[in-house]
Amino acid sequence: MAKKLDPREASAAREDARRLEAGADTGEPYPDGTVISRPNQASRMFNVRLSEEQFAAIQEIAESQHLPMSTMARAWLLDRLDKERHAS
C-alpha cells in the first residue's frame, strides 16, 4: 500500500509547486526528451473490463506511484502501442 503523505508536507509541496509555476517562464523551450501528446486532438473513451484482483493490483501500483489509475493505464497502453509500431 502507498505511504500516506503527511497533510502538512502535502500542503507545503502544493505551495512550492504553485510558487514555481507562478515564476515559470512560459517562453522557455521544453527540456530535451519532453514528449508532447494530444496537442488539441479530440480524444475518445476506452473502457476495459478487469477482475477485482486485476483492478486492485493496478490501483495499488498507481497509488505507489502517486498517479491516478487512468493516467498510469493510459501511459502503459501508449507505451505498448509505441513498441508495437516500432516492432513492425
Secondary structure as the mmCIF struct_conf table of DSSP 4:
data_model
#
loop_
_struct_conf.conf_type_id
_struct_conf.id
_struct_conf.beg_label_comp_id
_struct_conf.beg_label_asym_id
_struct_conf.beg_label_seq_id
_struct_conf.end_label_comp_id
_struct_conf.end_label_asym_id
_struct_conf.end_label_seq_id
HELX_LH_PP_P HELX_LH_PP_P1 ALA A 2 ASP A 6
HELX_RH_AL_P HELX_RH_AL_P1 PRO A 7 ALA A 22
TURN_TY1_P TURN_TY1_P1 GLY A 23 GLY A 23
TURN_TY1_P TURN_TY1_P2 THR A 26 GLY A 27
BEND BEND1 GLU A 28 GLU A 28
HELX_LH_PP_P HELX_LH_PP_P2 PRO A 29 PRO A 31
TURN_TY1_P TURN_TY1_P3 ASP A 32 GLY A 33
BEND BEND2 PRO A 39 ASN A 40
HELX_RH_AL_P HELX_RH_AL_P2 GLU A 52 SER A 64
TURN_TY1_P TURN_TY1_P4 GLN A 65 HIS A 66
HELX_RH_AL_P HELX_RH_AL_P3 MET A 69 ALA A 87
#
